[in-house]
């Protein structure tokens, strides 16, 4: 008989020293055009993709404060898909804070690292940064986020209404026949 595969063990994240819940993951939109063209030094045209990778790693370090950053293969393939000269203007990425397993622990390497992976989106309009904070989140060794939504408070975000939306007048007290007569 085929037995189901064992699920990987999950590592649970703990709170920080000051009592706040630490960031465990987040989805962000990075505007690469501004990060590459609004710099102090001029970047040579063939080095755009290489500099874009440096900018993403710098952004990940700013978000989580970890020096060790690992880039997923899917993100690397997407970034280099247009060649070394033509970087996508915007990129949607997922950052995850991952603890090393005891087998991966070596002397001199930090306990935590940041994993950068690519999130496919068709449109970037109305997307917001989605940051997950909490005590009850864990990431499996495969990279899947496991959470208990009932225990973790989420801050609701406001959704913008489309620009061409029309306002409707409630007609519960009005009678249209009386208005037309």
Backbone as a chain_set.jsonl record, in Angstrom:
{"seq": "XXXXXXXXXXXXXXXXXXXXXXXXXXXXXXXXXXXXXXXXXXXXXXXXXXXXXXXXXXXXXXXXXXXXXXXXXXXXXXXXXXXXXXXXXXXXXXXXXXXXXXXXXXXXXXXXXXXXXXXXXXXXXXXXXXXXXXXXXXXXXXXXXXXXXXXXXXXXXXXXXXXXXXXXXXXXXXXXXXXXX", "coords": {"N": [[0.833, -1.189, 0.0], [0.383, 2.264, -0.688], [1.82, 4.679, 1.249], [1.063, 7.847, 2.683], [3.152, 10.711, 2.109], [5.406, 11.949, 4.572], [4.811, 14.947, 6.27], [6.941, 17.801, 6.213], [8.83, 18.868, 9.062], [7.92, 21.721, 10.97], [9.215, 24.948, 11.644], [8.753, 27.116, 14.298], [8.249, 30.573, 14.79], [9.536, 32.967, 17.068], [8.854, 35.705, 19.337], [10.277, 39.049, 19.292], [12.856, 40.762, 21.208], [11.77, 43.078, 22.331], [9.115, 42.505, 22.646], [7.355, 42.691, 20.522], [5.786, 41.138, 17.705], [7.721, 39.485, 15.271], [8.54, 40.071, 11.808], [7.645, 37.64, 9.517], [7.167, 36.969, 6.861], [6.567, 38.43, 3.607], [4.983, 40.118, 0.859], [6.088, 42.105, -1.728], [6.173, 44.922, -3.936], [8.576, 45.966, -6.095], [9.867, 48.811, -7.513], [11.83, 48.792, -10.01], [12.85, 50.508, -11.904], [13.173, 53.073, -10.749], [15.061, 52.451, -8.83], [17.283, 51.802, -10.294], [17.849, 53.913, -12.069], [17.871, 56.237, -10.611], [20.31, 56.752, -9.176], [23.413, 57.556, -7.504], [25.766, 57.031, -8.873], [26.559, 56.342, -12.281], [25.179, 53.631, -14.019], [26.479, 51.196, -16.103], [25.107, 50.195, -19.232], [25.087, 47.351, -20.003], [25.225, 46.179, -17.502], [22.853, 46.237, -16.096], [21.029, 44.227, -15.143], [22.573, 42.853, -13.317], [23.039, 44.876, -11.433], [20.408, 45.255, -10.68], [19.872, 42.915, -9.255], [21.531, 43.349, -7.062], [20.2, 45.547, -5.993], [17.761, 44.395, -5.213], [18.632, 42.634, -3.228], [19.617, 44.484, -1.419], [17.239, 45.758, -0.724], [15.899, 43.602, 0.515], [17.546, 43.243, 2.71], [17.085, 45.643, 4.056], [14.412, 45.283, 4.798], [14.266, 42.974, 6.5], [16.626, 42.963, 7.938], [18.693, 41.12, 7.826], [21.829, 39.765, 6.882], [22.389, 37.531, 5.359], [21.193, 36.441, 2.396], [19.209, 34.573, 0.273], [18.554, 33.82, -3.051], [15.831, 32.707, -4.873], [15.515, 30.255, -7.483], [13.493, 30.672, -9.37], [13.03, 33.431, -9.249], [15.514, 34.408, -10.056], [15.625, 33.411, -12.679], [13.474, 34.843, -13.808], [14.363, 37.496, -13.581], [16.605, 37.548, -15.245], [15.447, 36.916, -17.647], [14.951, 38.684, -19.758], [17.388, 39.317, -20.664], [20.682, 40.836, -20.199], [20.534, 43.569, -20.397], [17.925, 44.614, -20.284], [15.89, 45.222, -17.826], [12.974, 44.262, -16.006], [10.416, 46.705, -15.319], [8.897, 46.759, -12.971], [8.786, 44.541, -10.179], [7.351, 41.834, -8.514], [7.845, 40.436, -5.44], [8.371, 37.83, -3.0], [9.348, 37.808, 0.294], [10.835, 35.798, 2.716], [11.487, 34.931, 6.043], [13.666, 32.624, 7.176], [14.589, 29.909, 9.214], [17.597, 28.144, 9.642], [17.95, 24.623, 9.255], [19.006, 22.121, 11.666], [20.848, 20.448, 10.35], [21.896, 22.089, 8.389], [23.296, 23.977, 9.722], [26.303, 25.585, 10.125], [29.547, 26.495, 11.269], [30.011, 29.903, 11.729], [27.973, 30.725, 10.025], [24.922, 32.542, 9.997], [21.941, 32.008, 12.051], [19.482, 32.59, 10.914], [18.099, 33.285, 7.658], [17.213, 35.163, 4.698], [14.831, 34.445, 2.263], [14.329, 35.022, -1.115], [11.794, 35.093, -3.426], [10.015, 34.822, -6.552], [6.916, 36.321, -7.447], [4.281, 35.838, -9.539], [2.468, 38.227, -11.348], [-0.178, 39.714, -13.182], [-1.042, 42.357, -13.409], [0.051, 45.378, -11.888], [-1.389, 47.318, -10.691], [-3.188, 48.61, -7.947], [-2.04, 46.869, -6.117], [-0.793, 46.057, -2.939], [1.731, 46.213, -0.374], [2.097, 43.28, 1.392], [2.499, 42.304, 4.51], [3.369, 39.826, 6.803], [3.016, 39.415, 10.144], [3.625, 37.896, 13.259], [3.124, 35.509, 15.959], [2.314, 32.967, 15.428], [3.081, 31.896, 13.032], [4.717, 29.763, 10.784], [7.292, 28.318, 8.783], [7.644, 25.796, 6.476], [10.148, 23.324, 5.653], [10.103, 23.194, 2.947], [9.315, 25.659, 2.182], [6.774, 26.603, 2.381], [4.278, 28.678, 3.785], [2.858, 28.279, 6.881], [0.073, 28.88, 8.791], [-2.006, 29.907, 11.53], [-4.863, 31.323, 11.18], [-6.901, 32.099, 12.891], [-5.716, 32.753, 15.278], [-3.909, 34.715, 14.73], [-3.754, 38.153, 14.515], [-4.773, 40.195, 11.842], [-4.173, 43.129, 10.077], [-6.634, 44.973, 8.567], [-6.708, 46.054, 5.186], [-7.364, 48.952, 3.246], [-9.296, 48.899, 0.351], [-9.068, 50.297, -2.807], [-11.572, 51.976, -4.66], [-12.718, 51.418, -8.0], [-11.984, 53.831, -10.567], [-14.032, 54.582, -12.351], [-16.421, 54.123, -11.085], [-19.896, 54.304, -10.354], [-22.133, 56.122, -8.315], [-24.866, 54.874, -6.485], [-28.215, 55.646, -5.716], [-30.055, 55.018, -2.838], [-33.215, 53.538, -3.13], [-35.293, 52.886, -1.429], [-37.269, 54.368, -0.056], [-38.279, 55.938, -2.012], [-40.58, 56.248, -4.673], [-40.557, 55.391, -7.918], [-42.535, 55.74, -9.831], [-44.071, 57.825, -8.794], [-42.22, 59.869, -8.973], [-41.9, 60.181, -11.72], [-44.414, 60.96, -12.535]], "CA": [[0.0, 0.0, 0.0], [1.11, 3.525, -0.713], [1.631, 5.489, 2.44], [1.252, 9.265, 2.366], [4.452, 11.251, 2.487], [5.414, 12.675, 5.833], [4.948, 16.384, 6.112], [8.169, 18.253, 6.848], [8.647, 19.519, 10.353], [7.813, 23.168, 10.85], [9.88, 25.729, 12.666], [7.888, 28.193, 14.75], [8.983, 31.784, 15.067], [9.303, 33.543, 18.388], [8.785, 37.163, 19.318], [11.538, 39.75, 19.451], [13.17, 41.107, 22.59], [10.924, 44.147, 22.846], [7.745, 42.032, 22.84], [6.559, 42.741, 19.301], [5.936, 39.98, 16.824], [8.625, 39.819, 14.182], [8.056, 39.832, 10.454], [8.034, 36.317, 9.043], [7.153, 36.951, 5.4], [5.888, 39.569, 3.016], [5.004, 40.286, -0.593], [6.405, 43.493, -2.009], [6.395, 45.331, -5.315], [9.761, 46.817, -6.182], [9.944, 49.586, -8.751], [13.241, 48.678, -10.358], [13.259, 51.636, -12.73], [13.682, 54.141, -9.888], [16.244, 51.985, -8.107], [18.432, 51.712, -11.189], [18.145, 55.155, -12.771], [18.046, 57.344, -9.67], [21.445, 56.427, -8.329], [24.456, 58.568, -7.532], [26.717, 56.709, -9.935], [25.919, 55.878, -13.504], [25.322, 52.199, -14.237], [26.653, 50.868, -17.515], [23.912, 49.537, -19.761], [25.106, 45.887, -19.922], [25.251, 45.706, -16.115], [21.587, 46.581, -15.453], [20.441, 43.105, -14.42], [23.449, 42.596, -12.174], [22.745, 45.917, -10.447], [19.052, 45.009, -10.185], [19.995, 41.879, -8.232], [22.089, 44.012, -5.879], [19.153, 46.396, -5.426], [16.79, 43.521, -4.543], [19.264, 42.154, -1.999], [19.659, 45.624, -0.5], [15.865, 45.925, -0.246], [15.619, 42.507, 1.448], [18.295, 43.523, 3.941], [16.381, 46.722, 4.745], [13.14, 44.806, 5.338], [14.414, 41.993, 7.57], [17.824, 43.205, 8.722], [19.587, 39.963, 7.785], [22.845, 39.873, 5.838], [22.392, 36.331, 4.526], [20.022, 36.482, 1.52], [19.256, 33.533, -0.756], [17.644, 34.124, -4.148], [15.218, 31.516, -5.441], [15.821, 30.06, -8.901], [12.426, 31.267, -10.184], [13.261, 34.871, -9.311], [16.71, 34.617, -10.86], [15.248, 33.182, -14.078], [12.629, 35.948, -14.264], [15.151, 38.718, -13.689], [17.503, 37.431, -16.385], [14.702, 36.444, -18.818], [15.014, 39.667, -20.839], [18.785, 39.582, -20.984], [21.41, 41.619, -19.204], [20.32, 45.002, -20.582], [16.54, 45.049, -20.135], [15.325, 44.777, -16.552], [11.556, 44.629, -15.871], [10.244, 47.952, -14.579], [8.416, 46.424, -11.632], [8.917, 43.13, -9.831], [6.627, 41.428, -7.302], [8.64, 39.397, -4.795], [7.994, 37.362, -1.661], [10.48, 37.647, 1.192], [10.532, 34.922, 3.841], [12.545, 34.777, 7.028], [13.734, 31.176, 7.36], [15.616, 29.417, 10.13], [18.329, 26.998, 9.109], [17.75, 23.364, 9.969], [20.25, 21.737, 12.352], [21.788, 19.872, 9.398], [22.493, 23.152, 7.583], [24.047, 24.885, 10.581], [27.754, 25.476, 10.098], [30.181, 27.544, 12.056], [30.177, 31.157, 11.015], [26.764, 31.114, 9.3], [23.861, 32.946, 10.928], [20.843, 31.058, 12.246], [18.373, 32.972, 10.04], [18.404, 33.872, 6.361], [16.059, 35.663, 3.962], [14.627, 33.798, 0.964], [13.665, 35.892, -2.085], [11.186, 34.317, -4.507], [9.237, 35.604, -7.51], [5.46, 36.163, -7.442], [3.778, 36.238, -10.854], [1.28, 39.073, -11.375], [-0.478, 40.253, -14.504], [-1.129, 43.804, -13.272], [0.596, 45.893, -10.645], [-2.261, 48.34, -10.143], [-3.917, 48.319, -6.711], [-1.352, 45.905, -5.268], [-0.189, 46.654, -1.761], [2.677, 45.342, 0.298], [1.404, 42.415, 2.342], [3.486, 41.85, 5.478], [2.818, 38.917, 7.794], [3.676, 39.464, 11.449], [2.885, 37.09, 14.214], [3.751, 34.444, 16.718], [1.766, 31.677, 15.061], [3.446, 31.569, 11.659], [5.906, 28.939, 10.623], [7.601, 28.007, 7.399], [8.147, 24.43, 6.362], [11.452, 23.255, 4.994], [9.862, 23.365, 1.52], [9.125, 27.079, 1.963], [5.365, 26.934, 2.454], [3.909, 29.362, 5.019], [1.784, 27.611, 7.602], [-0.371, 29.821, 9.808], [-3.31, 29.719, 12.14], [-5.471, 32.64, 10.984], [-7.78, 32.47, 13.995], [-4.914, 33.269, 16.378], [-3.072, 35.808, 14.285], [-4.511, 39.328, 14.074], [-4.352, 40.813, 10.588], [-4.64, 44.496, 9.922], [-7.331, 45.073, 7.282], [-6.241, 47.115, 4.304], [-8.43, 49.582, 2.479], [-9.237, 48.648, -1.083], [-9.496, 51.463, -3.565], [-12.668, 51.74, -5.598], [-12.347, 51.767, -9.375], [-12.218, 55.246, -10.875], [-15.255, 54.79, -13.118], [-17.587, 53.599, -10.374], [-21.002, 55.249, -10.24], [-22.831, 56.03, -7.037], [-26.287, 54.555, -6.607], [-29.056, 56.258, -4.688], [-31.0, 54.025, -2.312], [-34.583, 53.86, -3.549], [-36.259, 52.168, -0.608], [-38.376, 55.253, 0.306], [-38.759, 56.649, -3.189], [-41.346, 55.483, -5.646], [-40.181, 55.941, -9.218], [-43.745, 56.159, -10.549], [-44.444, 59.145, -8.29], [-41.258, 60.845, -9.457], [-42.123, 60.403, -13.142], [-45.747, 61.514, -12.761]], "C": [[0.872, 1.245, 0.0], [0.786, 4.311, 0.539], [1.841, 6.949, 2.063], [2.619, 9.74, 2.847], [4.341, 12.0, 3.803], [5.567, 14.16, 5.539], [6.233, 16.827, 6.787], [7.872, 18.942, 8.169], [8.696, 21.026, 10.163], [8.586, 23.833, 11.981], [8.978, 26.9, 13.023], [8.751, 29.395, 15.094], [8.583, 32.353, 16.423], [9.305, 35.057, 18.278], [10.173, 37.759, 19.535], [11.717, 40.15, 20.9], [12.23, 42.168, 23.155], [9.452, 43.75, 22.92], [6.879, 42.079, 21.603], [6.77, 41.471, 18.497], [6.815, 40.366, 15.647], [8.015, 39.454, 12.832], [8.55, 38.461, 10.007], [8.039, 36.231, 7.531], [6.443, 38.193, 4.894], [5.991, 39.542, 1.511], [5.146, 41.771, -0.88], [6.5, 43.702, -3.512], [7.579, 46.284, -5.315], [9.751, 47.496, -7.539], [11.419, 49.672, -9.134], [13.739, 49.884, -11.151], [13.843, 52.752, -11.864], [14.943, 53.712, -9.153], [17.481, 51.913, -8.998], [18.809, 53.055, -11.811], [18.32, 56.347, -11.846], [19.146, 56.998, -8.674], [22.491, 57.514, -8.466], [25.437, 58.298, -8.679], [25.963, 56.175, -11.145], [26.218, 54.395, -13.706], [25.468, 51.961, -15.733], [25.479, 50.021, -17.977], [23.964, 48.01, -19.682], [25.073, 45.342, -18.499], [23.93, 45.955, -15.382], [21.038, 45.43, -14.611], [21.269, 42.761, -13.194], [23.197, 43.616, -11.063], [21.339, 45.757, -9.876], [19.065, 43.946, -9.095], [20.563, 42.465, -6.942], [21.034, 44.874, -5.194], [18.105, 45.567, -4.684], [17.364, 43.007, -3.232], [19.356, 43.268, -0.957], [18.275, 45.877, 0.097], [15.509, 44.849, 0.78], [16.346, 42.725, 2.771], [17.627, 44.638, 4.739], [15.113, 46.217, 5.418], [13.329, 43.916, 6.553], [15.666, 42.18, 8.407], [18.787, 42.031, 8.764], [20.567, 40.112, 6.627], [22.818, 38.696, 4.875], [21.096, 36.276, 3.724], [20.207, 35.438, 0.428], [18.175, 33.829, -1.789], [17.148, 32.815, -4.744], [15.51, 31.455, -6.946], [14.76, 30.7, -9.799], [12.608, 32.776, -10.324], [14.464, 35.186, -10.193], [16.407, 34.438, -12.346], [14.407, 34.326, -14.622], [13.45, 37.213, -14.489], [16.051, 38.698, -14.924], [16.779, 37.047, -17.669], [14.769, 37.414, -19.999], [16.445, 40.011, -21.237], [19.416, 40.492, -19.951], [21.162, 43.119, -19.31], [18.933, 45.477, -20.177], [15.912, 44.442, -18.88], [13.842, 45.128, -16.531], [11.403, 45.878, -14.999], [9.794, 47.706, -13.146], [8.527, 44.921, -11.425], [8.142, 42.898, -8.543], [7.4, 40.263, -6.686], [8.032, 39.014, -3.456], [9.282, 37.167, -0.872], [10.034, 36.786, 2.361], [11.744, 34.852, 4.751], [12.566, 33.317, 7.44], [14.865, 30.845, 8.32], [16.287, 28.202, 9.504], [18.023, 25.757, 9.932], [19.067, 22.978, 10.645], [21.286, 21.111, 11.419], [22.507, 20.917, 8.566], [23.373, 24.084, 8.404], [25.543, 24.593, 10.476], [28.328, 26.65, 10.862], [30.38, 28.789, 11.192], [28.96, 31.604, 10.224], [25.689, 31.503, 10.302], [22.732, 31.925, 10.973], [19.698, 31.317, 11.273], [18.907, 33.446, 8.696], [17.101, 34.304, 5.702], [16.005, 34.977, 2.607], [13.824, 34.744, 0.08], [13.105, 35.013, -3.194], [10.271, 35.224, -5.331], [7.753, 35.285, -7.379], [4.947, 36.693, -8.776], [2.51, 37.074, -10.69], [1.092, 39.582, -12.794], [-0.494, 41.774, -14.485], [-0.558, 44.21, -11.923], [-0.301, 46.946, -10.011], [-3.03, 47.793, -8.951], [-3.283, 47.206, -5.883], [-0.717, 46.648, -4.106], [0.812, 45.676, -1.177], [1.941, 44.574, 1.376], [2.447, 41.811, 3.269], [2.795, 40.981, 6.51], [3.655, 39.016, 9.052], [2.934, 38.523, 12.364], [3.697, 36.012, 14.864], [3.414, 33.089, 16.125], [2.085, 31.279, 13.631], [4.689, 30.7, 11.661], [6.079, 28.637, 9.147], [8.172, 26.601, 7.358], [9.491, 24.452, 5.653], [11.32, 23.406, 3.483], [9.67, 24.838, 1.189], [7.686, 27.505, 2.008], [5.066, 27.609, 3.793], [2.723, 28.645, 5.628], [1.367, 28.557, 8.713], [-1.728, 29.416, 10.345], [-3.982, 31.083, 12.13], [-6.346, 33.064, 12.16], [-6.996, 33.082, 15.146], [-4.114, 34.501, 15.997], [-3.923, 36.998, 13.86], [-3.927, 39.878, 12.788], [-4.959, 42.196, 10.504], [-5.342, 44.596, 8.579], [-6.794, 46.246, 6.476], [-7.419, 47.661, 3.516], [-8.233, 49.269, 1.004], [-9.788, 49.869, -1.805], [-10.614, 51.073, -4.521], [-12.192, 52.077, -7.005], [-12.739, 53.202, -9.688], [-13.553, 55.495, -11.558], [-16.494, 54.275, -12.392], [-18.649, 54.692, -10.249], [-21.695, 55.037, -8.907], [-24.301, 55.738, -7.293], [-27.034, 55.174, -5.441], [-29.998, 55.189, -4.162], [-32.436, 54.45, -2.607], [-35.619, 53.142, -2.701], [-37.453, 53.049, -0.23], [-38.982, 55.956, -0.91], [-39.557, 55.707, -4.086], [-41.11, 56.135, -7.002], [-41.404, 56.416, -9.993], [-44.193, 57.538, -10.09], [-43.499, 60.216, -8.819], [-41.495, 61.171, -10.926], [-43.463, 61.072, -13.422], [-45.785, 63.002, -12.548]], "O": [[1.946, 1.278, 0.601], [-0.377, 4.573, 0.845], [2.689, 7.263, 1.228], [3.163, 9.25, 3.837], [3.313, 12.605, 4.107], [6.346, 14.567, 4.677], [6.59, 16.287, 7.834], [6.803, 19.52, 8.363], [9.417, 21.537, 9.306], [8.608, 23.351, 13.114], [8.491, 27.601, 12.136], [9.851, 29.249, 15.626], [7.437, 32.229, 16.856], [9.705, 35.62, 17.259], [11.114, 37.061, 19.91], [10.84, 39.909, 21.73], [11.929, 42.148, 24.349], [8.614, 44.596, 23.233], [5.764, 41.556, 21.62], [7.808, 40.816, 18.601], [6.67, 41.453, 15.088], [7.099, 38.636, 12.74], [9.74, 38.161, 10.11], [8.842, 35.49, 6.964], [5.801, 38.915, 5.657], [6.952, 39.017, 0.948], [4.407, 42.593, -0.336], [6.856, 42.793, -4.263], [7.575, 47.292, -4.609], [9.641, 46.844, -8.578], [12.154, 50.524, -8.636], [14.916, 50.238, -11.075], [14.884, 53.317, -12.198], [15.809, 54.544, -8.884], [18.606, 51.958, -8.501], [19.99, 53.304, -12.054], [18.865, 57.37, -12.259], [18.913, 56.962, -7.466], [22.469, 58.296, -9.416], [25.878, 59.221, -9.363], [24.866, 55.628, -11.024], [27.362, 53.959, -13.579], [24.677, 52.464, -16.531], [24.927, 49.231, -17.211], [22.956, 47.406, -19.317], [24.906, 44.136, -18.316], [23.898, 45.889, -14.154], [20.623, 45.647, -13.473], [20.721, 42.416, -12.147], [23.149, 43.257, -9.887], [21.102, 46.087, -8.714], [18.338, 44.068, -8.109], [20.118, 42.11, -5.85], [20.974, 44.93, -3.966], [17.612, 45.99, -3.638], [16.655, 42.951, -2.228], [19.194, 43.025, 0.238], [18.153, 46.176, 1.285], [14.888, 45.148, 1.799], [15.807, 42.419, 3.835], [17.604, 44.587, 5.969], [14.772, 46.68, 6.507], [12.622, 44.081, 7.546], [15.763, 41.606, 9.491], [19.624, 41.961, 9.663], [20.192, 40.53, 5.532], [23.181, 38.838, 3.707], [20.021, 36.088, 4.293], [21.229, 35.416, -0.257], [17.018, 34.062, -1.437], [17.936, 31.93, -5.077], [15.724, 32.482, -7.59], [15.085, 31.213, -10.87], [12.369, 33.335, -11.394], [14.429, 36.127, -10.986], [16.875, 35.217, -13.176], [14.593, 34.742, -15.765], [13.252, 37.918, -15.478], [16.235, 39.727, -15.573], [17.431, 36.865, -18.697], [14.65, 36.98, -21.145], [16.672, 40.901, -22.057], [18.788, 40.872, -18.963], [21.538, 43.869, -18.409], [18.774, 46.627, -19.768], [15.465, 43.295, -18.884], [13.475, 46.205, -17.001], [12.167, 46.081, -14.056], [10.259, 48.369, -12.218], [8.384, 44.134, -12.36], [8.26, 43.671, -7.592], [7.589, 39.228, -7.326], [7.276, 39.78, -2.859], [10.189, 36.457, -1.305], [8.971, 37.018, 2.936], [12.879, 34.729, 4.292], [11.588, 32.818, 7.997], [15.951, 31.421, 8.251], [15.629, 27.346, 8.914], [17.859, 25.829, 11.149], [20.129, 23.454, 10.244], [22.485, 21.231, 11.67], [23.612, 20.668, 8.084], [24.114, 24.892, 7.845], [25.98, 23.468, 10.717], [27.664, 27.666, 11.067], [30.861, 28.709, 10.062], [28.908, 32.753, 9.787], [25.555, 30.864, 11.345], [22.578, 31.098, 10.074], [19.017, 30.383, 10.851], [20.028, 33.946, 8.605], [16.02, 33.866, 6.096], [17.001, 34.929, 1.886], [12.759, 35.216, 0.479], [13.85, 34.27, -3.833], [9.815, 36.264, -4.854], [7.372, 34.125, -7.219], [5.154, 37.861, -9.105], [1.588, 36.677, -9.979], [2.056, 39.846, -13.512], [-0.021, 42.416, -15.424], [-0.67, 43.476, -10.941], [-0.014, 47.421, -8.912], [-3.468, 46.643, -8.957], [-3.951, 46.648, -5.013], [-0.17, 47.738, -4.275], [0.759, 44.475, -1.442], [1.234, 45.168, 2.189], [3.193, 40.915, 2.873], [1.747, 41.355, 7.036], [4.855, 38.738, 9.037], [1.717, 38.376, 12.244], [4.782, 35.645, 14.414], [4.176, 32.14, 16.311], [1.42, 30.406, 13.073], [5.6, 30.901, 12.465], [5.128, 28.695, 8.368], [9.079, 26.264, 8.12], [9.911, 25.48, 5.121], [12.3, 23.709, 2.802], [9.842, 25.235, 0.036], [7.381, 28.658, 1.704], [5.552, 27.157, 4.83], [1.707, 28.43, 4.968], [2.207, 28.996, 9.499], [-2.486, 28.686, 9.707], [-3.695, 31.916, 12.99], [-6.517, 34.258, 12.403], [-7.556, 33.858, 15.92], [-3.686, 35.254, 16.872], [-4.733, 36.875, 12.941], [-2.71, 40.012, 12.664], [-6.129, 42.395, 10.828], [-4.725, 44.334, 7.546], [-6.469, 47.298, 7.026], [-8.347, 46.931, 3.166], [-7.123, 49.367, 0.481], [-10.841, 50.399, -1.45], [-10.605, 49.992, -5.11], [-11.337, 52.946, -7.171], [-13.708, 53.724, -9.138], [-14.151, 56.551, -11.347], [-17.515, 54.016, -13.029], [-18.325, 55.865, -10.058], [-21.825, 53.909, -8.432], [-24.903, 56.293, -8.212], [-26.535, 55.215, -4.316], [-30.673, 54.52, -4.945], [-32.816, 55.593, -2.357], [-36.703, 52.821, -3.186], [-38.561, 52.53, -0.092], [-40.08, 56.505, -0.829], [-39.235, 54.527, -4.225], [-41.433, 57.307, -7.198], [-41.32, 57.394, -10.736], [-44.648, 58.341, -10.905], [-43.92, 61.342, -9.086], [-41.311, 62.316, -11.339], [-43.62, 61.699, -14.47], [-46.838, 63.621, -12.701]]}, "num_chains": 1, "name": "protein.A"}
